[in-house]
Amino acid sequence: MNYWIGVASKDHVALGVAGGFCQLCHGKSAPLNKMNVGDWLIYYAPKQSLKTKEPCQEFIALGQILPGDAYAFEMAPGFIPNRKNVDFLKDIQPVPLQAVADFPLWQEYRSRLRFGHFQIPEELFSLITSGMKASV
């Protein structure tokens, strides 16, 4: 089992949680294909919306990758991103970035946020999700 962080705006994460899917790195299939059934994904939202600069800076969703390959989905004419199905946990609490910012382990991974998707160790996953009050 592996643990991942995906980065997307809060409004986009909400669409994925409602629809039971993840979409990463502007719809590229490569990050989706790195995740296997049973892996865990934490979504971090740097902004409230893709179209604004209003900050969010919270870990806002947590889900487990479901069986099935990545698949193409036409969101708009000419825009066909790839998705993967996810079982998102309900009733989780967002965790502000500040809550983990001072932990040395986070310091090793924080610069990876700019890549949009990256693997983290179980210890960091547990640190972040313990604040979400989710039983995993």
PyRosetta script that sets phi, psi and omega in degrees:
from pyrosetta import init, pose_from_sequence

init()
pose = pose_from_sequence("MNYWIGVASKDHVALGVAGGFCQLCHGKSAPLNKMNVGDWLIYYAPKQSLKTKEPCQEFIALGQILPGDAYAFEMAPGFIPNRKNVDFLKDIQPVPLQAVADFPLWQEYRSRLRFGHFQIPEELFSLITSGMKASV")
pose.set_psi(1, 137.0)
pose.set_omega(1, 179.5)
pose.set_phi(2, -119.6)
pose.set_psi(2, 163.6)
pose.set_omega(2, -176.7)
pose.set_phi(3, -127.5)
pose.set_psi(3, 135.2)
pose.set_omega(3, -172.5)
pose.set_phi(4, -133.6)
pose.set_psi(4, 154.5)
pose.set_omega(4, 167.9)
pose.set_phi(5, -118.9)
pose.set_psi(5, 131.9)
pose.set_omega(5, 173.1)
pose.set_phi(6, -113.3)
pose.set_psi(6, 147.7)
pose.set_omega(6, -176.5)
pose.set_phi(7, -119.6)
pose.set_psi(7, 126.1)
pose.set_omega(7, 177.4)
pose.set_phi(8, -161.3)
pose.set_psi(8, 160.5)
pose.set_omega(8, 178.5)
pose.set_phi(9, -66.8)
pose.set_psi(9, 154.1)
pose.set_omega(9, -175.5)
pose.set_phi(10, -58.5)
pose.set_psi(10, -40.5)
pose.set_omega(10, -179.5)
pose.set_phi(11, -64.9)
pose.set_psi(11, -37.0)
pose.set_omega(11, 178.4)
pose.set_phi(12, -71.1)
pose.set_psi(12, -38.9)
pose.set_omega(12, 177.3)
pose.set_phi(13, -62.7)
pose.set_psi(13, -40.8)
pose.set_omega(13, 179.5)
pose.set_phi(14, -59.0)
pose.set_psi(14, -39.0)
pose.set_omega(14, 176.8)
pose.set_phi(15, -62.6)
pose.set_psi(15, -43.1)
pose.set_omega(15, 179.6)
pose.set_phi(16, -66.0)
pose.set_psi(16, -43.0)
pose.set_omega(16, 179.3)
pose.set_phi(17, -62.7)
pose.set_psi(17, -44.8)
pose.set_omega(17, 180.0)
pose.set_phi(18, -63.7)
pose.set_psi(18, -35.8)
pose.set_omega(18, -177.4)
pose.set_phi(19, -93.9)
pose.set_psi(19, -6.0)
pose.set_omega(19, 178.7)
pose.set_phi(20, 72.8)
pose.set_psi(20, 37.5)
pose.set_omega(20, 179.9)
pose.set_phi(21, -143.8)
pose.set_psi(21, 162.0)
pose.set_omega(21, 169.5)
pose.set_phi(22, -119.3)
pose.set_psi(22, 150.7)
pose.set_omega(22, 178.7)
pose.set_phi(23, -142.4)
pose.set_psi(23, 122.8)
pose.set_omega(23, -171.5)
pose.set_phi(24, -125.6)
pose.set_psi(24, 152.3)
pose.set_omega(24, 171.8)
pose.set_phi(25, 51.9)
pose.set_psi(25, 50.8)
pose.set_omega(25, 177.2)
pose.set_phi(26, 60.4)
pose.set_psi(26, 31.5)
pose.set_omega(26, 173.6)
pose.set_phi(27, 90.3)
pose.set_psi(27, 10.2)
pose.set_omega(27, 179.1)
pose.set_phi(28, -68.8)
pose.set_psi(28, 148.0)
pose.set_omega(28, -178.9)
pose.set_phi(29, -84.1)
pose.set_psi(29, -26.8)
pose.set_omega(29, -174.4)
pose.set_phi(30, -54.7)
pose.set_psi(30, -48.9)
pose.set_omega(30, -179.4)
pose.set_phi(31, -64.5)
pose.set_psi(31, -35.1)
pose.set_omega(31, 179.5)
pose.set_phi(32, -65.1)
pose.set_psi(32, -39.0)
pose.set_omega(32, -177.3)
pose.set_phi(33, -71.8)
pose.set_psi(33, -14.2)
pose.set_omega(33, 176.3)
pose.set_phi(34, -78.1)
pose.set_psi(34, -22.1)
pose.set_omega(34, -176.7)
pose.set_phi(35, -92.6)
pose.set_psi(35, 137.4)
pose.set_omega(35, -178.3)
pose.set_phi(36, -111.6)
pose.set_psi(36, 164.0)
pose.set_omega(36, 176.6)
pose.set_phi(37, -52.6)
pose.set_psi(37, 131.5)
pose.set_omega(37, 179.1)
pose.set_phi(38, 91.4)
pose.set_psi(38, -14.2)
pose.set_omega(38, 175.3)
pose.set_phi(39, -65.5)
pose.set_psi(39, 155.9)
pose.set_omega(39, 178.6)
pose.set_phi(40, -107.4)
pose.set_psi(40, 142.1)
pose.set_omega(40, 178.6)
pose.set_phi(41, -125.5)
pose.set_psi(41, 126.1)
pose.set_omega(41, 171.3)
pose.set_phi(42, -105.6)
pose.set_psi(42, 130.9)
pose.set_omega(42, 175.0)
pose.set_phi(43, -96.6)
pose.set_psi(43, 131.0)
pose.set_omega(43, 172.5)
pose.set_phi(44, -109.0)
pose.set_psi(44, 131.4)
pose.set_omega(44, 178.8)
pose.set_phi(45, -112.2)
pose.set_psi(45, 109.6)
pose.set_omega(45, 177.4)
pose.set_phi(46, -74.2)
pose.set_psi(46, -29.5)
pose.set_omega(46, -176.8)
pose.set_phi(47, -131.5)
pose.set_psi(47, 159.7)
pose.set_omega(47, 176.6)
pose.set_phi(48, -68.7)
pose.set_psi(48, -40.1)
pose.set_omega(48, -175.7)
pose.set_phi(49, -144.1)
pose.set_psi(49, 149.3)
pose.set_omega(49, 178.1)
pose.set_phi(50, -61.1)
pose.set_psi(50, -31.1)
pose.set_omega(50, -172.7)
pose.set_phi(51, -90.1)
pose.set_psi(51, -3.5)
pose.set_omega(51, 179.6)
pose.set_phi(52, -125.5)
pose.set_psi(52, 172.8)
pose.set_omega(52, 176.8)
pose.set_phi(53, -105.5)
pose.set_psi(53, 7.4)
pose.set_omega(53, -179.0)
pose.set_phi(54, -63.6)
pose.set_psi(54, 120.3)
pose.set_omega(54, -175.0)
pose.set_phi(55, -71.8)
pose.set_psi(55, 152.1)
pose.set_omega(55, 170.9)
pose.set_phi(56, -119.0)
pose.set_psi(56, -59.3)
pose.set_omega(56, 175.8)
pose.set_phi(57, 54.5)
pose.set_psi(57, 50.9)
pose.set_omega(57, 178.3)
pose.set_phi(58, -138.1)
pose.set_psi(58, 152.1)
pose.set_omega(58, 167.7)
pose.set_phi(59, -85.2)
pose.set_psi(59, 118.1)
pose.set_omega(59, -166.0)
pose.set_phi(60, -120.6)
pose.set_psi(60, -10.8)
pose.set_omega(60, -178.9)
pose.set_phi(61, -147.0)
pose.set_psi(61, 152.7)
pose.set_omega(61, -177.7)
pose.set_phi(62, -144.0)
pose.set_psi(62, 126.1)
pose.set_omega(62, -179.7)
pose.set_phi(63, -152.1)
pose.set_psi(63, 165.9)
pose.set_omega(63, -179.8)
pose.set_phi(64, -113.1)
pose.set_psi(64, 136.3)
pose.set_omega(64, -177.2)
pose.set_phi(65, -68.3)
pose.set_psi(65, 130.7)
pose.set_omega(65, -179.5)
pose.set_phi(66, -92.7)
pose.set_psi(66, 164.8)
pose.set_omega(66, 176.4)
pose.set_phi(67, -60.7)
pose.set_psi(67, 151.4)
pose.set_omega(67, 178.1)
pose.set_phi(68, 119.3)
pose.set_psi(68, 151.5)
pose.set_omega(68, 179.1)
pose.set_phi(69, -82.4)
pose.set_psi(69, 167.4)
pose.set_omega(69, 170.8)
pose.set_phi(70, -63.9)
pose.set_psi(70, 147.6)
pose.set_omega(70, -178.2)
pose.set_phi(71, -139.0)
pose.set_psi(71, 150.7)
pose.set_omega(71, 178.6)
pose.set_phi(72, -81.8)
pose.set_psi(72, 143.7)
pose.set_omega(72, -180.0)
pose.set_phi(73, -141.7)
pose.set_psi(73, 123.4)
pose.set_omega(73, -179.3)
pose.set_phi(74, -81.0)
pose.set_psi(74, 109.2)
pose.set_omega(74, 179.2)
pose.set_phi(75, -86.8)
pose.set_psi(75, -31.1)
pose.set_omega(75, -179.5)
pose.set_phi(76, -156.6)
pose.set_psi(76, 158.2)
pose.set_omega(76, 178.4)
pose.set_phi(77, -53.3)
pose.set_psi(77, 122.5)
pose.set_omega(77, 179.3)
pose.set_phi(78, 84.6)
pose.set_psi(78, -5.7)
pose.set_omega(78, 178.0)
pose.set_phi(79, -118.3)
pose.set_psi(79, 104.2)
pose.set_omega(79, -175.7)
pose.set_phi(80, -125.5)
pose.set_psi(80, 81.6)
pose.set_omega(80, 179.9)
pose.set_phi(81, -77.2)
pose.set_psi(81, 168.2)
pose.set_omega(81, 176.4)
pose.set_phi(82, -99.8)
pose.set_psi(82, 148.1)
pose.set_omega(82, -179.1)
pose.set_phi(83, -135.6)
pose.set_psi(83, 164.4)
pose.set_omega(83, 172.9)
pose.set_phi(84, -139.9)
pose.set_psi(84, 141.9)
pose.set_omega(84, -177.4)
pose.set_phi(85, -75.8)
pose.set_psi(85, 140.4)
pose.set_omega(85, -176.4)
pose.set_phi(86, -137.8)
pose.set_psi(86, 139.6)
pose.set_omega(86, 172.5)
pose.set_phi(87, -96.2)
pose.set_psi(87, 98.4)
pose.set_omega(87, -178.8)
pose.set_phi(88, -82.0)
pose.set_psi(88, 138.5)
pose.set_omega(88, 175.6)
pose.set_phi(89, -73.7)
pose.set_psi(89, 145.2)
pose.set_omega(89, 179.9)
pose.set_phi(90, -94.1)
pose.set_psi(90, 161.4)
pose.set_omega(90, 172.4)
pose.set_phi(91, 56.0)
pose.set_psi(91, 39.9)
pose.set_omega(91, 174.7)
pose.set_phi(92, -91.8)
pose.set_psi(92, 158.1)
pose.set_omega(92, 177.9)
pose.set_phi(93, -100.6)
pose.set_psi(93, 132.5)
pose.set_omega(93, 174.8)
pose.set_phi(94, -61.1)
pose.set_psi(94, 147.6)
pose.set_omega(94, 177.6)
pose.set_phi(95, -115.7)
pose.set_psi(95, 116.9)
pose.set_omega(95, 178.1)
pose.set_phi(96, -63.4)
pose.set_psi(96, 144.8)
pose.set_omega(96, 177.4)
pose.set_phi(97, -54.4)
pose.set_psi(97, -37.0)
pose.set_omega(97, -179.3)
pose.set_phi(98, -58.5)
pose.set_psi(98, -27.2)
pose.set_omega(98, -178.1)
pose.set_phi(99, -66.3)
pose.set_psi(99, -24.2)
pose.set_omega(99, -180.0)
pose.set_phi(100, -115.6)
pose.set_psi(100, -5.4)
pose.set_omega(100, -171.8)
pose.set_phi(101, -56.9)
pose.set_psi(101, -31.7)
pose.set_omega(101, -175.3)
pose.set_phi(102, -91.0)
pose.set_psi(102, -5.0)
pose.set_omega(102, 180.0)
pose.set_phi(103, -75.6)
pose.set_psi(103, 130.6)
pose.set_omega(103, -178.2)
pose.set_phi(104, -55.7)
pose.set_psi(104, -37.5)
pose.set_omega(104, -179.5)
pose.set_phi(105, -63.0)
pose.set_psi(105, -39.2)
pose.set_omega(105, 177.6)
pose.set_phi(106, -64.5)
pose.set_psi(106, -35.6)
pose.set_omega(106, -179.7)
pose.set_phi(107, -57.0)
pose.set_psi(107, -30.9)
pose.set_omega(107, 179.5)
pose.set_phi(108, -72.6)
pose.set_psi(108, -22.9)
pose.set_omega(108, -172.0)
pose.set_phi(109, -112.6)
pose.set_psi(109, -17.1)
pose.set_omega(109, -171.5)
pose.set_phi(110, -57.9)
pose.set_psi(110, -34.2)
pose.set_omega(110, -178.6)
pose.set_phi(111, -68.3)
pose.set_psi(111, -14.8)
pose.set_omega(111, -179.8)
pose.set_phi(112, -78.4)
pose.set_psi(112, -11.1)
pose.set_omega(112, 179.4)
pose.set_phi(113, -54.8)
pose.set_psi(113, -32.6)
pose.set_omega(113, -177.5)
pose.set_phi(114, -67.5)
pose.set_psi(114, -15.9)
pose.set_omega(114, -179.6)
pose.set_phi(115, -83.3)
pose.set_psi(115, -15.6)
pose.set_omega(115, 175.2)
pose.set_phi(116, 88.8)
pose.set_psi(116, -18.2)
pose.set_omega(116, -179.7)
pose.set_phi(117, -166.3)
pose.set_psi(117, 129.2)
pose.set_omega(117, 178.8)
pose.set_phi(118, -159.6)
pose.set_psi(118, 156.5)
pose.set_omega(118, -179.3)
pose.set_phi(119, -87.0)
pose.set_psi(119, 144.9)
pose.set_omega(119, 177.3)
pose.set_phi(120, -128.8)
pose.set_psi(120, 158.8)
pose.set_omega(120, 176.9)
pose.set_phi(121, -75.7)
pose.set_psi(121, 159.6)
pose.set_omega(121, -178.8)
pose.set_phi(122, -57.4)
pose.set_psi(122, -35.6)
pose.set_omega(122, -179.5)
pose.set_phi(123, -61.2)
pose.set_psi(123, -42.7)
pose.set_omega(123, 178.5)
pose.set_phi(124, -70.8)
pose.set_psi(124, -40.0)
pose.set_omega(124, 175.4)
pose.set_phi(125, -55.7)
pose.set_psi(125, -47.7)
pose.set_omega(125, -179.1)
pose.set_phi(126, -63.4)
pose.set_psi(126, -39.1)
pose.set_omega(126, 178.6)
pose.set_phi(127, -60.5)
pose.set_psi(127, -48.9)
pose.set_omega(127, -178.1)
pose.set_phi(128, -68.6)
pose.set_psi(128, -47.7)
pose.set_omega(128, -174.4)
pose.set_phi(129, -72.8)
pose.set_psi(129, -21.5)
pose.set_omega(129, 177.3)
pose.set_phi(130, -62.1)
pose.set_psi(130, -31.6)
pose.set_omega(130, 176.8)
pose.set_phi(131, -77.2)
pose.set_psi(131, -16.9)
pose.set_omega(131, 178.7)
pose.set_phi(132, -81.7)
pose.set_psi(132, -9.6)
pose.set_omega(132, -178.5)
pose.set_phi(133, 56.4)
pose.set_psi(133, 36.9)
pose.set_omega(133, 178.6)
pose.set_phi(134, -104.9)
pose.set_psi(134, 138.3)
pose.set_omega(134, 176.7)
pose.set_phi(135, -91.8)
pose.set_psi(135, 115.7)
pose.set_omega(135, -178.8)
pose.set_phi(136, -122.7)
pose.dump_pdb("model.pdb")
